[in-house]
Amino acid sequence: MAKHSELHQLLPSDLPPSSEPFAGDYEIFWSIYVRCTNLRKLREVHIPAIEALIGQPHGGQGWLYENENYNENRDRSLKRIIAVQPVEGPYNDRLILDFMKAIYSLSSFWAIQARLDPSHPHGVYLSARFTQEAPSSEAPAIVDALVEFEANFTDLGGREFGRHFGTTRRISATMPDGSEAGRAKPRR
């Protein structure tokens, strides 16, 4: 039997051990830091520019905005937005191709680690990281992005997402007519 890779994948603590190949759905976790001065500019300029490139990974519900006020040493000009994009399984190579096209529309330079073994009990996993010191003056001014393609284990615990997001709230792009692109869902 082939040895499975030891990639550092974040897994739910209540995930039961298994030797069976993962055959469920997947999700893409988007974490993007944008350099901008205020939430209005993030909403009206940067989010629409990101969505013009990758679509709405949040399914029209709006990005989660991470309020990092708990970190006193953070760069206050950086705004973090998060989305979890559901991907219907089971795995096929087209899923990774679509994923790669999406991330490369944001940047040509990514550091990527992957386990592309569909027979692995934790499924296919791909982690892509992009950073730049001085973003372009054009929107979106992305400074840092982490995007992960991973098995969706949320059905195990009846959770909405496989991750806990701390101090987040919904933020949506403002459309040209002044309406919001996505409606906020109440937090649970």
Legacy VTK file of the C-alpha trace (Angstrom):
# vtk DataFile Version 3.0
C-alpha trace
ASCII
DATASET POLYDATA
POINTS 188 float
0.000 0.000 0.000
1.337 3.420 -0.952
2.236 5.814 1.845
-0.117 8.815 2.042
1.380 12.309 2.067
1.814 14.156 5.353
0.554 17.558 4.239
-0.417 19.985 7.013
-4.150 20.070 6.389
-6.460 21.554 9.024
-9.014 18.862 9.898
-12.051 18.914 12.192
-11.223 17.618 15.677
-14.211 15.244 15.566
-13.189 13.614 12.262
-13.291 9.828 12.759
-10.290 7.854 11.474
-10.818 6.181 8.114
-8.818 4.322 5.513
-11.538 4.686 2.846
-11.044 7.201 0.017
-12.937 10.458 0.522
-15.920 10.538 -1.869
-17.852 13.621 -0.736
-18.082 17.272 -1.667
-15.253 19.799 -1.543
-14.932 23.458 -0.615
-12.589 26.296 -1.477
-11.563 28.558 1.399
-10.616 32.087 0.261
-8.723 34.431 2.619
-7.675 37.692 0.972
-5.956 40.755 2.459
-6.562 43.973 0.515
-4.732 47.239 1.091
-7.308 50.021 1.333
-8.124 52.823 3.722
-11.750 52.086 4.612
-14.614 49.608 4.343
-16.503 51.733 1.839
-13.608 51.579 -0.618
-13.269 47.840 0.048
-16.985 47.377 -0.688
-17.261 49.716 -3.691
-13.890 49.246 -5.436
-11.881 46.213 -4.368
-14.567 43.547 -3.866
-16.156 44.207 -7.291
-12.670 44.037 -8.876
-11.968 40.687 -7.160
-15.387 39.329 -8.136
-14.851 40.445 -11.749
-11.872 38.071 -11.802
-13.051 35.078 -9.754
-16.830 35.454 -9.556
-18.676 35.293 -6.247
-17.229 32.334 -4.344
-19.659 33.121 -1.508
-22.635 32.333 -3.751
-24.077 35.855 -3.569
-24.224 35.949 0.242
-21.376 38.417 0.641
-17.821 38.035 1.862
-17.040 37.679 5.545
-15.030 40.672 6.765
-12.575 39.761 9.510
-12.327 42.467 12.149
-8.819 41.996 13.492
-9.006 44.651 16.207
-7.784 42.070 18.713
-4.350 42.311 17.078
-2.834 45.631 18.173
0.252 45.232 15.953
-1.650 44.696 12.706
-1.348 46.954 9.688
-4.601 48.925 9.843
-4.548 49.586 6.091
-5.118 45.866 5.424
-8.669 44.526 5.245
-9.284 40.756 5.302
-12.187 39.169 3.476
-13.090 35.480 3.642
-15.401 33.214 1.665
-16.099 29.495 1.561
-17.118 28.223 -1.848
-18.944 24.886 -2.002
-17.751 22.509 -4.744
-19.887 19.521 -5.612
-18.011 16.224 -5.464
-16.890 13.611 -5.961
-13.434 14.729 -7.062
-12.435 14.896 -10.708
-9.496 16.698 -12.329
-11.795 19.388 -13.759
-12.324 20.703 -10.206
-8.589 21.445 -9.818
-8.367 22.949 -13.300
-11.231 25.360 -12.487
-9.564 26.156 -9.140
-6.234 26.903 -10.827
-7.865 29.148 -13.439
-9.553 31.137 -10.668
-6.437 31.731 -8.574
-4.245 32.513 -11.587
-6.741 35.199 -12.628
-5.711 37.032 -9.424
-1.951 36.589 -9.849
0.608 34.654 -11.869
2.784 33.907 -8.819
1.593 31.370 -6.229
3.384 29.061 -3.812
1.460 25.792 -3.996
1.483 22.630 -1.898
-0.793 19.786 -2.851
-1.890 16.230 -2.283
-3.546 15.216 -5.540
-4.383 11.676 -4.458
-8.152 11.097 -4.747
-7.792 7.796 -2.872
-6.587 9.553 0.296
-9.035 9.373 3.261
-8.842 13.187 3.613
-9.405 13.751 -0.089
-7.500 15.927 -2.516
-5.951 18.988 -0.869
-4.321 22.024 -2.451
-3.046 25.110 -0.634
-2.040 28.191 -2.636
-0.389 31.295 -1.157
0.317 34.630 -2.803
2.020 37.643 -1.227
3.403 40.911 -2.502
5.007 43.786 -0.653
3.732 46.633 -2.803
0.440 45.909 -4.546
-0.498 47.595 -7.775
-2.209 50.958 -7.509
-5.076 49.431 -9.488
-7.901 47.530 -7.792
-7.856 44.987 -6.380
-4.812 45.821 -4.242
-4.273 42.291 -2.942
-1.356 42.025 -0.535
-1.804 38.453 0.669
-4.083 35.578 -0.298
-4.441 32.025 0.965
-6.759 29.766 -1.008
-7.340 26.127 -0.071
-9.151 23.426 -2.021
-10.141 20.753 0.473
-12.602 18.027 1.364
-15.779 19.292 3.002
-16.184 17.491 6.327
-18.933 19.805 7.627
-21.651 17.161 7.294
-20.062 15.311 10.193
-21.000 17.908 12.802
-23.914 19.676 11.121
-21.824 22.845 10.732
-22.248 25.477 8.036
-18.474 25.631 7.429
-15.565 23.396 8.316
-13.824 26.362 9.974
-14.529 28.809 12.766
-14.233 32.431 11.650
-13.925 34.379 14.887
-14.982 38.045 14.677
-16.504 38.243 11.213
-19.464 39.963 9.653
-20.923 39.930 6.155
-19.809 42.594 3.700
-21.095 42.826 0.146
-20.025 44.682 -2.932
-22.068 47.729 -3.823
-23.592 47.466 -7.280
-23.719 50.449 -9.700
-27.381 51.045 -8.780
-26.427 51.349 -5.084
-27.896 47.998 -4.028
-25.792 45.352 -2.323
-24.596 42.370 -4.343
-25.419 39.909 -1.589
-27.733 39.931 1.372
-26.305 39.256 4.796
-27.344 36.036 6.485
-27.878 36.133 10.247
-24.911 34.702 12.145
-25.477 31.546 14.127
LINES 1 189
188 0 1 2 3 4 5 6 7 8 9 10 11 12 13 14 15 16 17 18 19 20 21 22 23 24 25 26 27 28 29 30 31 32 33 34 35 36 37 38 39 40 41 42 43 44 45 46 47 48 49 50 51 52 53 54 55 56 57 58 59 60 61 62 63 64 65 66 67 68 69 70 71 72 73 74 75 76 77 78 79 80 81 82 83 84 85 86 87 88 89 90 91 92 93 94 95 96 97 98 99 100 101 102 103 104 105 106 107 108 109 110 111 112 113 114 115 116 117 118 119 120 121 122 123 124 125 126 127 128 129 130 131 132 133 134 135 136 137 138 139 140 141 142 143 144 145 146 147 148 149 150 151 152 153 154 155 156 157 158 159 160 161 162 163 164 165 166 167 168 169 170 171 172 173 174 175 176 177 178 179 180 181 182 183 184 185 186 187
